[in-house]
Amino acid sequence: MTDVLFPPLSKDTPDSEGVLSTWFVSDGASVSADQLLAEVQVDKVSAEVPAPVAGVVRLLVEEEAAVRQGTPIARIE
């Protein structure tokens, strides 16, 4: 099992919260390594989050939720 973390986008405030803007996969979907999973945003910086490994993804956070950087947003089994 591998956690997918909200990436640290703000080096000045690494504990600040961001928003999970969009999921590109559904809960329970099979994903391949490097497949695009989500888009996240902190302040005015956005980033895409790829799957670190292949497997079945379990979403832990809903779209538009506020999330602290470094927090798990999904798990790949």
C-alpha positions in Angstrom: 0.0 0.0 0.0 1.4 3.4 -1.0 0.1 6.8 0.2 -0.3 9.6 -2.3 0.6 12.9 -0.5 -0.6 16.4 -1.2 2.7 17.8 -2.6 4.6 20.7 -0.8 4.0 23.6 -3.2 4.8 26.4 -0.8 8.3 26.2 0.6 7.8 29.4 2.7 4.8 27.9 4.5 5.1 24.1 4.3 2.3 23.7 6.9 -0.2 25.7 5.0 -3.4 24.3 3.5 -4.2 24.0 -0.2 -7.2 22.7 -2.1 -7.7 19.4 -4.0 -9.1 21.0 -7.2 -9.9 18.0 -9.3 -9.8 14.2 -9.3 -9.0 12.6 -12.7 -9.8 9.1 -11.4 -12.6 7.5 -9.5 -12.4 5.6 -6.2 -11.6 2.0 -6.9 -10.1 2.6 -10.3 -7.1 0.7 -11.5 -4.2 3.1 -12.3 -0.8 2.8 -13.8 2.4 4.3 -12.5 2.7 8.0 -13.5 -1.0 8.2 -14.4 -2.4 11.6 -13.6 -4.6 11.4 -10.4 -5.4 14.9 -9.3 -4.8 18.6 -9.6 -4.0 20.6 -6.4 -3.5 24.2 -5.6 -1.8 26.2 -2.8 -2.2 30.0 -3.0 -1.9 30.7 -6.8 0.3 27.7 -7.5 -1.2 24.5 -9.0 0.3 21.1 -9.7 -0.7 17.8 -11.1 -0.3 14.7 -8.9 0.7 11.5 -10.6 0.4 7.9 -9.3 3.7 6.8 -7.8 2.9 3.1 -8.4 0.3 1.0 -10.3 -2.6 -0.5 -8.4 -6.2 0.3 -7.2 -6.7 3.8 -6.0 -8.7 4.7 -2.8 -9.5 8.4 -2.6 -9.2 9.8 0.9 -10.2 13.5 0.2 -13.1 15.0 -1.7 -12.8 17.6 -4.5 -12.6 21.2 -3.2 -11.5 20.1 0.2 -8.9 22.0 2.1 -5.8 19.8 2.7 -2.6 20.5 4.6 0.5 20.0 2.4 2.1 16.5 3.0 -1.2 14.9 4.0 -2.3 11.7 2.3 -5.0 12.3 -0.3 -5.2 8.8 -1.7 -3.9 5.3 -1.2 -2.9 2.8 -3.9 -3.2 -0.8 -3.0 
